Amino acid sequence: MEEINNIEVVPCTESDYLKPFRVVSVLIFNTTSHCFVLVKQFRPAVYMCEWEKAKTQPPKSAEKTEEGAAEAATESQEGQSASEGESSSQWLPASAGVTYELCAGLVDKPNLSLEEIARQEVLEECGYDVPASKLKKITSYRSGVGVTGAKQTMFYAEVSDDNCVSPGGGEPKEGELIEVVKVPLHEAMTFAYDERIPKTMGVIFSFIWFHNNMSPKYKISTNV
C-alpha cells in the first residue's frame, strides 16, 4: 500500500464498478497454518469518505513557536506548485482508504461458471491453485443495494501451503494493487468485531459462518 502516493480527486465519468453486476467472493481457510487468507486493498470511495470526514473536523488549535512559524513561511514560498487553497498537506495518507476484504471478483466471463471465476480470483489475488470442484457455495445475497444492487455469491475454499503457487497480488495491468493478509483462526472473531479495523461485511459474515458451520466439525476454537 506504500506504493500509493499520487492521489487526485476528479469527477468519475465512467467505471465498471458503478454499474449493476454480479460478484463472486471466497472465504479462504489455510488448513496448514489454521488461518484465513484475506486481501487488503485501497478503495477510493473509502478514502473519499474519510477525506470528507476529516475536512469537517475543526483544526487543532496550537500556538506556533518561532521555529514553527519560520517553517510555515518556508513551506508557503515553496508551495507555488500547489493549487490555491488545496495543498498536498490536506490529503490523508493512502492507508485511510485501505480495507480488508474477501478475495473477490466481477462475474465478467460468460463462458465460465461462478466456481471457475472464483477459482481464477483465488489464484490471481492470493496465489492458491484450487480446483473449482473444491469450492463450496455458502450463499448468495445483494450488496451495495443503494448504489449498484449487485448480486454476490460467496464460496468457501480450503487450501494448504502445498496449493500456494505464487505470491498473489492481483493483476497490475487491471489496476489492482492487492496485499495478501493472513488472520489466525484464534483471532478471527476478535478481528471481525474490532471496529478499528476497516473491513467489509463479507468478512464479518463469513467468519461467523465458519464459526457456526466449520468449527464444530473440525473441533476448532475461534476464541469467541
N, C-alpha and C positions, 0 to 999 in steps of 0.2 A: 504493500500500500504506500510505501515511502516514495514510489515512483511517480505518484500523482502530485504534480507541482505547478500545473498550468491550468488554473480554474477561471472560467469566464461564465457570465450569465447572459444568454442570448435567447430570443424567442424560439420556442420549439414548434417548428412548422411541419415536421414530418418525423414519425417514429413508428417502427413496427410494434413497439411495446405499449403504445397508447391506443391500440385497436382491439376489438374483441378477438380472442384467440383461445386456444387450448394449451395447457401446460402439463408437463409431467414432472414430478418431483420424487426423490428417492431418499428414504432413510437408510443410511449405510451403517452396518454394525460390523466391526472387525472382531472376529472371534479369537484371533491370536492375541491381541492386546487388550481385549474387552473395552473397546472404546467406540464412540460414534464418530463418524467422519463427516464433517460439515465443510462448507465453503464460506470464505469471508470475501465480501465484495464491496466496492464503492458504488453507492446508489445516489445519483444526482438529486432525486426527489427528496431523499432523506437529508442530504446535505443542505438543500434549499430550505427545508423545514427548520433545520437547526440555525441556519443563517438568518432567516426571518425572525426567529425567536430571539436570537442574540441582538438584533437591531432594536428590538423593543425594550431591551433591558437598559436601565439608566447607567451611564458611565460611572466608573469608580471615581470617587472624589478623593483626591490626594494632592497636596501641595507639591509643586515641583521644586526640587533642590536646584542650586545654581548649576550643578553638573547636568542635571536632567534637562534644564532649560536650554543649555548650550547644545545638548544632543538633539533636542527638538528643533532648534534653529538650523542645525546642520542637515537634518533629515528634510526640513522644509525646502532648503536650497537644492537638495539632490532629488526632490520628488517631482521635477518638472515633467517627467515622462508619464507620471500617473494622471489619470483623468481627474477633472475638477470635482472635488467633493467625494472622491471614491479612490482610495489608495489600497495597495495590497495588504496593508496592516488591518484592513477591515475584514479580510477574508479569514474564515475559520480554517484550522488545519484540515487536511483531507480526511483525517480519521473521524471527523464529525459526521461523515456520510457513509461510514463503513457499517455493515450489518452482517450478522451470522445467519446463514441460511442452509436449507437442504440443497443438495445437488439437484439442479432442475434445468429444464429447457423448454423451448417452444415446440409445439407439435406442428412442424413445418415440412414434413416429408411424407406426403400422402401415400407413398408406396411402402412405408414401414408401419409396423404395428406400434402401439404405445409402448410395449415391452422392449421392442428393438430400439426405439428412440431413447427410452430411459437408459438402456444399456450403453448407447453411444455417449450419453451425457456423463454417465459414471466414469467411462473411460477417458473422455476428454477433460473433464473438470477435476477428477480425483485420482485418475491413473490406475483404476482397478478394472481388470478384464473379467467380466461376469457374464455367463451365458444368460440370454434373455429368459430361458426357461426357469432360471433360478430366482427371478423377480416375483415377489408375491404382492398382489394388489391389496392395499389397505382400504382405500375408499376413494370416491370422487366427491368434489364439492365446488362451490362457487367462491372465487376470491376476487378482490378488487371490485366488489359489486357497485361501488359508487363511481368507478372510473371505466373499467374495461368489461366487467361482468364475465371474466374468464372462467372457464371450467378447468379445474385442476384435478389430475389423477395422481394419487400418491402410492408409491410402491415401497416395499421393504426388501433389502438385499443384504445377505450375509456374505462377508468377504474374509479372506485371511491374508497374511503377508505374502503368501505364495501367489495371490491374484494380482499383486501390485507390479505393473509392468512399466510404469512411468511416474514422474512426479506430479502429473496433472497440471492444472493451471489454466485450463480453457484454451480457446483459440484466439491468440492475439490479433489475427487478421480480421476477426469479427468484433474487435474492440473489447475483448474480455480480459480482465485483469483479476485473476482469482487466486486466493491463497487457501490451501487445504489446511484445515484445523481439526484436531482430534480432541474429543471431550471424553475423559474417562467415565466409565459407566457409573461408578460410585458417586460421581459429581454431577450426573446428568440432571437430576431433578432440582438440585440447588441452582444449576446453570439456567434451567428453564424458568424458574421463578425469580431470578435475580433481575430486577427492573433496570439495574445499571448497565446490563449487557444488552446492546441493541440486537434484536433477533426477530425473525418472522414468527407469525402464529403457527406456521407449519412445523417449526422446530418444537415449540411447546406441545402442540397436539401429538406429534409423532413420538416424543419422549413419553408422554402419558400413555399412548397406545402401547408402546413397548413394555412399560411397567405393568400394564394390565394384562397383556396377552403373552409376552415372551418371557418375562422374568420368572413367573411361576413354573413355566415349562422347563427352563434351564436352571431353576433354583438359584437365580442370581439376584443379589440385593442391589436395588438402585438407591438405597440410602434416603428414602422418603421420610 
